Amino acid sequence: MKILIEGEKYSITTLSKVFDDPKFYIQDGIYGTINCVGYFHSFTKNELVYILPKVFIKKNKAFNFSPQELFDLDLKDSFKHNENYLWIRQLLIYFYNSLVEFKSRHRKTIIIDSSQTFELNSNLGLKEYSYLDLVLSFTNFYKKNKNTLLYHHIEYISNQAKKAKWEKTIQKSLPIFSPKGAPIYINIHNKHKKVNEEEELLSYFFSILNHFKTEHDLPITIDKSYKLITGNQFSKLQRTGLSKLRKIKHRYFADALKRMYQLCELYFSKTDLSSPKRKNEEFISVRNYNIVFEDMIDKLFTDEIYEKEVNGISIDKLKNNNDGKIIDHIFEHKSIIDTDNIFYIGDSKYYKSDSSAGKISTYKQFTYAKNVIQFNIDLLNNNNAYNKIRYRDSITEGYNISPNFFIYGHLHDKSNFDDPILKKYKKVKKSFHFEDRIFDRDTLFVLQYRINFLFVLKSYTSNNTLNISSFRSGTKRYFRDEFLNHFNSPKDCEFSFYEKDFTEDELKLFINTYFKLLNGKIIKIKENTLLIAIHTKDKDKEALILLIKDFTPKIFT
């Protein structure tokens, strides 16, 4: 078993040890750079290879190893002798399952947008088992059915004891002894010469399981009473097992035995030289892994609400902008400043663990937000506005604060797959045309967060919808609370907020009188309540302070 890291450079000598051709890397002289993420198994070289995402790289190391050191690590030996490496097995299984999940969710995906070609490559059919699928299936089946299988085995041995030749049995076999010292003979000689097909199937199954256990150091114990085929005899069985297995077909009626037969048949179809399904290699590889990461986050964060429509216009329309831009994540939640709802717009950032978004990514996010604002304004102008969604106040002409966020995958603790460890990261990014106008459509904010990538990886393949729903609800509250904390701190946001209740006539008179001074600095948040924001560097600060002398400071909750 070998581990490579996406985007890292390795010598061609190193890569040729595991790959038969250069489809997983770009060669440059004597080096090759890994250009995908995925899973690869070579039957000819008997090697499992995992190409992990670059998110595991921090300060040029992955799990405290350089990429080459990680490749050279004897994982099989490490599993046996160092418990500190047991997390690797868990990581690799979740990683492989995530590739299978993405392959299942996006079977027909070719082009994501006009600027980015997406490639999901695999030589595995939709319902075809990979080698690793078989390892996991054999192991899980054994753990769930080992008592049933042992019962069938003991029953067979008991039947063998009928008409036993005890003299021959004692001469040619060694007993095991019970706690009370009574001898128990496992191999009993008798006149029964007919081969028991049920026991033959058990022998094949446990021989394959023992092979997996030896090759991958699986944490299972196989009862010593089973007859195991090993060494050269097992190699011969791999080549001819399919024909042997089919000779005993249709002899099984118990569900456990029928499933065991199916698993053995799947395994031998990959190793038997006569099998038309046999491959020299199998793989699932993904270029542009950022799209996989986006799908992971979207499944975790976004409600299945795309069916919601207003006059035939769905929320899914918001994700796919008219200018061709695709928003990673969008969900409806309570507004920052009032009781209305607003769309929270997010972008997944697939970088190495110690990196953050640059100017271009930030600019794109602000463009996404402006597109969503414009979309909702168009709906409003056509009297098609979403219920409880309010982006613009027609009386003050002020725009609601549009919450945006970046989410980065991060490796915090390599053995922690269960905690999201969602934390605020870096400074708030801000864009504006007029710095002192917070309720202007061009004033936008992006908060940044890190999330435990291992939690995302595990959750992506989880069927526990209750846990995901609970995380989703808690995360929405957390995102809003962080925005509230930001705007409740004049030091952080550089604004102070004040509110006042008016009568309807007083409110209109106030707006008409001071509109030029208050443009972009005021918005109506309740039926007749005005909210004013004063920037610390506002050139009209003195006039504004006089104007709000009977206003009260506003704390967002």
C-alpha positions in Angstrom: 0.0 0.0 0.0 1.4 3.4 -1.0 0.2 7.0 -0.5 0.9 9.9 -2.9 -0.2 13.5 -2.6 -1.9 15.6 -5.3 0.3 18.3 -6.8 3.6 16.9 -5.4 6.6 16.0 -7.5 8.2 12.5 -7.4 10.9 10.8 -9.4 9.8 8.8 -12.4 11.7 5.9 -10.8 9.4 6.1 -7.8 6.2 6.5 -9.8 7.0 3.6 -12.2 7.1 1.3 -9.1 3.4 1.6 -8.7 2.0 2.8 -12.1 2.0 1.0 -15.4 1.6 4.3 -17.4 1.8 8.0 -16.8 -2.0 8.8 -16.8 -1.9 9.9 -13.2 1.0 12.4 -13.5 2.7 14.9 -15.8 6.3 14.0 -16.6 8.9 16.7 -16.7 12.4 15.2 -17.2 13.2 12.7 -14.5 10.3 13.8 -12.3 6.5 13.6 -12.5 3.9 15.8 -10.8 0.7 14.1 -9.6 -2.2 15.8 -11.4 -5.2 14.0 -9.9 -6.8 12.6 -6.7 -7.9 9.0 -6.6 -7.6 5.3 -5.9 -5.5 2.8 -8.0 -5.0 -1.0 -7.7 -2.6 -3.0 -9.9 -3.2 -6.7 -10.1 0.0 -7.3 -11.9 2.1 -5.4 -9.3 -0.2 -6.3 -6.4 -0.2 -2.7 -5.1 -2.9 -0.5 -3.7 -2.2 3.3 -4.3 -4.1 6.2 -2.8 -3.6 9.7 -4.2 -4.7 12.0 -1.4 -5.8 15.7 -1.8 -3.3 18.5 -1.3 -5.4 19.7 1.7 -3.3 17.4 3.8 -0.1 19.4 3.0 0.9 21.9 5.6 4.4 23.6 5.5 5.4 21.1 2.8 4.6 18.1 4.9 1.7 15.6 5.1 1.1 14.1 8.6 4.6 15.3 9.5 6.2 13.4 6.6 7.6 14.8 3.4 5.7 13.4 0.4 8.6 11.1 -0.4 8.9 9.9 3.2 5.1 9.1 3.2 5.5 7.1 0.0 8.4 5.2 1.4 6.6 4.4 4.7 6.0 0.7 5.2 2.3 1.1 6.0 1.7 -2.6 6.5 4.5 -2.9 9.0 3.4 0.4 10.7 -0.1 -0.9 11.1 1.3 -3.9 13.0 3.8 -2.3 15.2 2.8 1.3 15.8 -0.7 2.3 17.0 0.0 5.9 16.0 -0.6 4.9 12.4 -4.0 3.2 12.8 -5.8 6.4 11.7 -4.4 5.9 8.2 -6.6 2.8 7.6 -9.7 4.8 8.7 -8.7 7.8 6.5 -8.1 5.7 3.4 -11.4 3.9 3.7 -13.3 7.2 4.1 -11.4 8.7 1.3 -12.1 5.8 -1.0 -15.8 5.8 -0.1 -15.9 9.6 -0.9 -14.7 8.9 -4.4 -17.3 6.2 -4.9 -20.0 8.6 -3.5 -19.0 11.4 -5.9 -18.8 8.9 -8.8 -22.4 7.9 -8.0 -23.7 11.4 -7.6 -22.1 12.8 -10.8 -22.1 9.9 -13.3 -22.9 12.2 -16.3 -20.9 15.3 -15.3 -18.4 16.4 -17.9 -18.2 20.2 -18.0 -18.9 22.2 -14.9 -18.6 25.6 -16.5 -17.1 27.1 -19.7 -13.8 27.8 -18.1 -13.1 24.5 -16.3 -13.1 21.0 -17.7 -14.0 18.4 -15.1 -12.7 14.8 -15.4 -13.9 11.9 -13.5 -12.1 8.8 -14.8 -12.7 5.2 -13.9 -12.5 1.8 -15.5 -15.1 0.5 -13.0 -18.7 0.0 -14.1 -21.5 1.6 -12.1 -22.3 -1.5 -10.1 -18.9 -3.1 -10.3 -16.9 -4.0 -7.2 -13.4 -2.8 -7.0 -10.6 -4.7 -5.2 -11.0 -2.5 -2.1 -14.8 -2.9 -2.2 -14.2 -6.7 -1.9 -11.7 -6.3 1.0 -14.3 -4.2 2.9 -17.2 -6.5 1.9 -15.5 -9.7 2.9 -14.5 -8.1 6.2 -17.9 -6.7 7.0 -19.7 -9.9 6.0 -17.4 -11.9 8.3 -17.9 -9.6 11.3 -21.7 -9.7 10.9 -22.0 -13.5 10.2 -19.1 -15.2 11.9 -21.3 -17.0 14.4 -23.6 -18.3 11.7 -20.6 -19.5 9.6 -19.0 -21.1 12.6 -22.3 -22.9 13.3 -22.3 -24.4 9.8 -18.7 -25.4 10.2 -19.3 -27.1 13.6 -22.4 -28.9 12.1 -20.2 -30.2 9.3 -17.6 -31.5 11.7 -20.3 -33.1 13.9 -21.6 -34.9 10.8 -18.1 -36.2 10.1 -18.0 -37.8 13.5 -20.7 -40.3 12.4 -19.2 -43.7 11.7 -15.8 -42.4 12.8 -12.7 -44.6 12.6 -11.3 -43.6 16.0 -8.2 -45.7 15.8 -7.1 -43.9 12.6 -8.3 -40.5 13.9 -6.1 -40.9 17.0 -3.1 -42.1 15.0 -3.2 -39.3 12.4 -4.5 -36.2 14.1 -3.8 -34.1 17.1 -6.6 -33.1 19.4 -7.2 -29.8 21.2 -8.1 -30.0 24.9 -11.0 -28.5 26.7 -10.5 -26.5 30.0 -11.3 -29.8 31.8 -8.7 -31.7 29.9 -11.0 -33.6 27.5 -9.5 -34.2 24.0 -11.5 -32.8 21.1 -10.6 -34.0 17.6 -11.2 -31.6 14.7 -10.1 -33.8 11.8 -12.0 -37.0 12.1 -11.4 -40.0 9.8 -14.4 -42.0 8.7 -15.9 -43.8 5.8 -17.6 -40.7 4.4 -15.6 -39.9 1.2 -18.1 -37.5 -0.5 -16.9 -33.9 -0.6 -19.1 -31.5 1.4 -19.8 -28.6 -0.9 -20.8 -26.4 2.0 -17.4 -26.9 3.7 -15.7 -26.4 0.4 -17.3 -22.9 0.1 -16.3 -22.1 3.6 -12.8 -23.1 2.8 -12.7 -20.8 -0.3 -14.2 -17.9 1.6 -11.9 -18.1 4.6 -8.9 -18.6 2.4 -9.7 -15.4 0.5 -10.3 -13.6 3.9 -7.0 -14.9 5.2 -5.3 -13.6 2.1 -6.8 -10.1 2.7 -5.9 -10.3 6.4 -2.2 -11.1 5.5 -1.9 -8.6 2.7 -3.6 -5.6 4.5 -3.1 -6.6 8.2 -6.9 -6.6 8.8 -7.9 -6.5 12.5 -9.8 -9.8 12.4 -9.2 -13.3 13.9 -10.1 -16.4 11.9 -11.0 -19.5 13.9 -8.2 -22.1 13.6 -10.7 -24.9 12.9 -11.3 -23.7 9.3 -9.3 -25.4 6.5 -7.3 -22.6 4.8 -5.6 -22.7 1.4 -2.4 -20.7 1.5 0.9 -20.1 -0.4 1.3 -21.6 -3.8 -2.0 -23.5 -3.5 -3.9 -20.3 -3.0 -2.1 -18.7 -6.0 -3.3 -21.7 -8.0 -6.9 -21.2 -6.6 -6.8 -17.6 -7.7 -6.3 -18.7 -11.3 -8.8 -21.5 -11.3 -11.2 -20.6 -8.5 -14.0 -19.5 -10.8 -14.4 -22.8 -12.5 -14.1 -24.7 -9.2 -16.7 -22.5 -7.6 -19.2 -22.9 -10.4 -19.1 -26.7 -10.0 -20.8 -26.3 -6.6 -23.3 -23.6 -7.7 -27.0 -24.0 -6.8 -26.2 -26.0 -3.6 -26.9 -23.2 -1.2 -30.2 -22.1 0.3 -29.3 -20.2 3.4 -29.0 -16.4 2.8 -25.5 -16.2 4.4 -24.1 -19.0 2.2 -25.6 -17.5 -1.0 -24.0 -14.1 -0.1 -20.7 -15.9 0.6 -20.9 -17.6 -2.8 -21.5 -14.2 -4.5 -18.5 -12.6 -2.8 -16.2 -15.5 -3.7 -17.4 -15.3 -7.3 -16.7 -11.6 -7.4 -13.2 -12.1 -6.1 -12.3 -15.0 -8.5 -13.7 -13.0 -11.5 -10.9 -10.6 -10.8 -8.1 -13.2 -10.3 -9.2 -16.1 -12.5 -7.2 -16.0 -15.8 -10.2 -17.4 -17.7 -12.6 -14.7 -16.5 -13.7 -12.1 -19.1 -14.1 -9.5 -16.3 -10.5 -9.7 -15.3 -8.5 -6.5 -15.4 -4.8 -5.7 -15.0 -5.7 -2.6 -13.0 -8.6 -0.6 -11.7 -8.9 3.0 -10.7 -11.0 6.0 -9.9 -9.3 9.4 -10.4 -10.6 12.9 -10.3 -8.9 16.0 -11.7 -10.0 19.4 -10.3 -10.7 17.9 -6.9 -12.0 21.3 -5.8 -15.3 20.3 -7.4 -15.4 17.2 -5.2 -14.7 19.3 -2.2 -17.5 21.7 -3.2 -19.9 18.8 -3.5 -18.9 17.5 0.0 -19.5 20.9 1.6 -22.7 21.5 -0.4 -24.1 18.1 0.8 -23.2 19.0 4.4 -24.3 22.7 4.4 -27.2 23.1 1.9 -30.8 22.0 2.4 -32.5 20.2 -0.4 -34.7 23.2 -1.2 -34.0 23.6 -4.9 -37.6 22.6 -5.7 -38.9 25.8 -4.0 -40.3 28.1 -6.6 -41.9 31.5 -6.9 -43.9 31.9 -10.1 -41.8 29.1 -11.7 -38.5 30.5 -10.6 -36.5 28.1 -8.4 -33.8 28.7 -5.8 -31.6 26.5 -8.0 -31.7 29.5 -10.4 -29.7 31.4 -7.8 -26.9 28.9 -7.9 -26.6 29.1 -11.7 -26.2 32.8 -12.5 -27.2 34.3 -15.9 -23.5 35.2 -16.5 -22.5 31.5 -16.3 -21.1 31.7 -12.7 -22.0 28.9 -10.3 -22.4 29.6 -6.6 -21.0 26.8 -4.5 -23.4 27.1 -1.5 -26.5 29.1 -0.8 -29.1 28.8 1.9 -31.9 30.9 3.4 -31.6 32.0 7.0 -32.5 34.8 9.3 -31.2 38.3 8.3 -28.5 40.0 10.3 -30.4 43.2 11.0 -34.1 42.2 11.2 -36.6 39.4 11.3 -36.7 38.9 7.6 -34.7 36.2 5.8 -31.7 36.6 3.5 -29.6 34.3 1.4 -26.2 33.3 2.9 -23.7 32.8 0.0 -20.7 30.6 0.4 -17.6 29.5 -1.5 -15.5 26.4 -0.8 -11.8 27.0 -0.9 -9.8 23.9 -1.7 -6.2 24.9 -0.8 -3.3 23.4 1.2 -4.0 23.7 4.9 -2.0 26.8 5.5 -3.3 28.8 2.5 -6.1 31.3 2.1 -8.1 33.0 -0.7 -6.5 35.8 -2.7 -7.9 38.9 -4.4 -9.3 37.0 -7.4 -11.3 34.6 -5.3 -12.6 37.4 -3.2 -13.6 39.4 -6.3 -15.5 36.4 -7.6 -17.4 36.0 -4.3 -18.5 39.6 -4.4 -19.7 39.1 -8.0 -21.8 36.1 -6.9 -23.4 38.2 -4.1 -24.2 41.0 -6.5 -25.8 38.6 -8.9 -28.0 37.2 -6.1 -29.0 40.7 -5.1 -29.8 41.7 -8.6 -31.8 38.5 -9.1 -34.0 39.3 -6.1 -34.4 42.9 -7.1 -35.6 41.7 -10.5 -38.1 39.5 -8.8 -39.2 42.4 -6.6 -39.7 44.6 -9.6 -41.9 41.9 -11.2 -43.8 41.5 -8.0 -42.4 37.9 -7.7 -40.3 38.4 -4.5 -39.6 35.3 -2.3 -41.7 35.3 0.9 -39.7 36.8 3.9 -36.7 37.6 1.7 -35.9 41.3 1.6 -32.9 42.7 -0.1 -34.0 46.3 -0.6 -36.1 48.7 1.3 -38.1 50.9 -1.1 -38.7 53.8 1.3 -35.0 54.4 2.3 -33.6 52.7 -0.8 -31.2 50.9 1.6 -29.9 47.4 0.9 -29.9 44.7 3.5 -26.5 43.3 4.6 -25.7 40.2 2.4 -23.8 37.6 4.4 -21.0 35.8 2.5 -18.5 33.2 3.7 -15.5 31.3 2.6 -15.0 27.7 3.9 -11.6 26.1 4.0 -10.8 22.4 4.5 -8.2 22.0 7.3 -6.4 19.2 9.0 -6.5 19.8 12.7 -6.1 16.4 14.3 -5.4 13.5 12.0 -7.3 11.0 14.1 -10.4 13.2 14.6 -13.2 12.3 12.2 -16.2 13.2 14.4 -15.8 16.9 15.3 -16.3 19.6 12.7 -14.0 22.0 14.5 -15.6 24.9 12.6 -13.7 28.1 13.5 -13.4 31.7 12.2 -10.3 32.1 10.2 -8.4 35.2 9.1 -9.9 38.7 8.9 -13.2 39.7 7.4 -12.9 40.7 3.8 -14.8 43.8 2.7 -15.7 45.5 -0.6 -17.3 48.9 -1.1 -17.8 51.8 -3.4 -18.5 54.2 -0.6 -16.8 53.2 2.6 -19.3 54.9 4.9 -22.4 53.4 3.3 -23.1 50.0 4.8 -26.6 49.8 3.3 -25.3 50.3 -0.2 -25.6 47.4 -2.7 -21.9 47.6 -3.4 -20.9 47.2 0.3 -20.3 43.5 0.9 -18.6 41.4 3.6 -17.0 37.9 3.6 -16.3 36.0 6.8 -13.9 33.1 6.6 -14.0 29.7 8.4 -12.0 26.6 8.6 -13.6 23.1 9.0 -12.1 19.8 9.8 -11.6 18.1 6.5 -11.7 14.6 8.0 -15.2 15.4 9.4 -16.3 16.5 6.0 -14.9 13.4 4.4 -16.7 11.1 6.8 -20.0 13.0 6.7 -20.0 12.9 2.9 -20.6 9.2 2.9 -22.7 9.0 6.1 -26.3 7.9 5.9 -27.1 9.5 9.3 -29.3 12.3 8.0 -30.3 13.3 11.6 -26.7 14.1 12.5 -26.1 16.1 9.3 -29.4 18.0 9.8 -28.4 18.9 13.3 -24.9 20.1 12.2 -26.5 22.1 9.4 -28.9 23.9 11.8 -26.2 24.6 14.3 -23.8 25.9 11.6 -26.4 28.3 10.2 -26.8 29.8 13.7 -23.1 29.9 14.2 -22.5 31.8 10.9 -25.2 34.3 11.8 -23.8 34.7 15.4 -20.3 35.5 14.0 -21.8 38.1 11.7 -23.7 39.6 14.7 -20.5 39.6 16.8 -18.7 41.4 13.9 -21.3 44.2 13.5 -21.8 44.5 17.3 -18.2 45.5 17.6 -17.5 49.1 16.3 -13.8 48.3 16.5 -14.1 45.4 14.1 -16.7 46.6 11.6 -16.0 50.4 12.0 -19.7 51.2 12.3 -22.0 52.2 15.1 -25.7 51.4 14.8 -28.7 53.3 16.2 -32.4 52.9 15.9 -35.6 54.8 16.5 -39.4 54.2 16.1 -41.5 56.7 14.1 -45.0 57.1 13.1 -45.6 56.5 9.5 -45.9 60.2 8.6 -42.8 61.1 10.7 -40.8 58.4 9.1 -41.5 59.6 5.6 -40.8 63.2 6.5 -37.5 62.3 8.2 -36.4 60.3 5.1 -37.4 63.0 2.6 -35.7 65.8 4.7 -32.3 64.0 5.2 -32.2 61.6 2.3 -29.0 63.0 0.8 -27.2 62.9 4.1 -28.4 59.4 5.0 -28.2 57.7 1.5 -26.7 54.2 2.0 -26.5 54.8 5.8 -30.1 54.1 6.7 -32.7 51.3 6.3 -36.2 50.5 7.6 -36.0 47.3 9.7 -39.5 47.1 11.1 -42.8 48.6 10.1 -41.8 52.1 11.3 -38.3 51.7 12.7 -35.2 53.2 11.2 -31.7 51.8 11.6 -28.8 54.2 11.0 -25.1 53.2 10.7 -22.3 55.8 11.3 -18.8 54.9 10.1 -15.9 56.0 12.2 -14.4 58.0 9.3 -17.7 59.4 8.0 -17.0 63.0 6.7 -20.5 64.0 8.0 -20.1 62.3 11.4 -20.8 65.5 13.4 -24.0 66.2 11.5 -25.1 62.6 11.9 -24.4 62.6 15.7 -26.7 65.7 16.1 -29.3 64.0 13.9 -29.5 60.8 16.0 -29.4 62.4 19.5 -32.8 60.8 20.3 -31.9 57.5 18.7 -30.8 54.5 20.9 -27.8 52.3 20.3 -28.6 49.1 18.5 -27.3 45.7 19.5 -28.1 42.9 17.0 -29.5 39.7 18.4 
